[in-house]
Amino acid sequence: MSTIKELREQQARIATNARAKFDEIKDDTPAERASEIEREFDTMMAEHDTIGQRADRAEKLERAEKAMAEQREREQDEQRSARRPGVDPVEARQGGDMDYRTAFHDYLRNQGNTGAMDPEARAVLQRGYQKVEHRAQTTTNAAGGFTVPTELMNMIVVSMKAFGPMYDEDVGTVITTSGGGELTMPTVNDTAVTAEAHTEGATLTDDGGKDVTFGQKVLNSFAYNTEWLRVSRELDDDSIFAMEQFIGGLLGERLGRIANLQLTTGNGSTAPNGVVTASTLGKTAAATAAFTWDEILDLEHSVDPAYRVGPKVAYMFNDATLLAARKLKDGDGNYLWQMGNVQAQVPNTFNGRRYWINQDMDSLAADKKVMLFGDFSKYYVRKVGAPLIGAIQDKDFWPGFGIAGYIRFDGEMSDTAAIKHLITDDGL
């Protein structure tokens, strides 16, 4: 497998060759030859993008693996300091290194009867309970209720980040709370109020006309689950994979998809107020399935300059919209979109700004909000604890077990002037 450095170098070579290919088009180049060169250029740029996406995923995976390794090392240090280690329930007394999964499988082997478990395994399992939040853990399983393999938590979060940017802390402003009670955010918009000219010796006006008007936004906690997945005892015993980890990754993807969808287009009443839903009109395109570069500039400048500075000022659109923008050309036939310098590790920008690809945004069609621009730090994502994965063993699942994912979150715009959208014409 190619390294990240090799992928970036390959991407840079393709970009250089693509530029050389495009420069072959001259004023006197026959139209047929120019079209052929453009097709070759498009093919090269498609390969450039594919390699870039592969490198981006490799970098994200590398960061995730590093974070998971660091977390695992911290947990192992805590376990070593808290107990005499063991390899598994049989070898625990001889000294080794028992992990949470070994204890979890001892729980399954004993059919959920914690009293029959090896004391070392039971102690590890109980310590795991203290590290995560539990909900609705009462009468569904008298032998122990939910057991939560803590090793899966980082995997779930990483999988969620891979399915859209809205759950990522790099996009909006994230608030993480332990409980899910209503969280209020005071707001104020004083931009239309000014001071008045002062006359010497005059008494200041006190009629309330300049009083500050406050508002309030509310962050709730909407819950979503993956439903139960049944894992047979035979599959868990015979598979070469750790099934709870494998399925945990799939559940993380499911949670990631619903989180990104709702934080993008949620209706704001029975679901989070998605960033597209919460945005305000910046520009209406003249066409139903296209836009111009001028209209993109109009969108950017529809946002007040106060919201056009900051680390989270950016564009957002789906990949099809980005492709349409990249095909826009100036009067001389030159592409308006410029690549970053992958050799110098300068990222791609859009109109000189960073951008995020969000596949839950609409593609070009009539009356669609296809592009956002503004300060995304004004969009707040409220996370309630961490996403959970629960495994349960009772008469319905025995001798296997059931496994499910659960998440609570909300999203809201603190300042509606901060992010605006470009919408296509409705065609009516």
PEWOFEN-V833540 format. One line per field, one symbol per residue. psi: psi as a letter, one per 30 degrees, with the letter a starting at -180 (. if undefined). burial: 1 if it has 16 or more other ideal C-beta (glycine too) atoms within 10 Angstrom, else 0. A space follows every 10 residues. Layout:
psi: ???
burial: ???
//
This chain:
psi: kkleeeeeee eeeeeeeeee eeffjlegkk eeeeeeeeee eeeeeeeeee eeeeeeeeee eeeeeeeeee eeeeeeeeee fflkllelfe geffkbikle eeeefeeeeg hgjffflkee eeeeeeeeef flkkkhicgf jfgfbkkjjf ffeeeeeeee ffhlfffkff dakkkklflg lkjkjklkjg ffklllkkkk fkkkkigffg kkjlaklkja jkkklflkkk jleeeeefkf ljeeeeeeee eeeeeeeeee eefegkfgdg lljleeefll kekklflfhl lleeeeeeee ffkkffggkl fgkllkllee eeeeeffkla fggkkekkll jfeghjlklj hglllkkjfg lllklkhkjf klkajfffkk kjkjblklkk kkjafffkga lkkllkkkll kkkfjffekl lkklkfg.
burial: 0000001111 1101100100 1100100000 0000001100 1001100110 1101100100 0001000100 0000100010 0000111110 0100000111 1111111111 0100001101 1111101100 0100000000 1001111111 1111111111 1111111100 1100000001 0010000000 0000000000 0000000000 0000001011 1101110010 1000010000 0111001100 1111111111 1111110000 1111111110 0111100000 1000110111 0110001000 0111111100 1111110000 0000101010 0100000101 1001111111 1101000111 1111111111 1111111111 1111001001 1111111111 1111101111 11111000
//
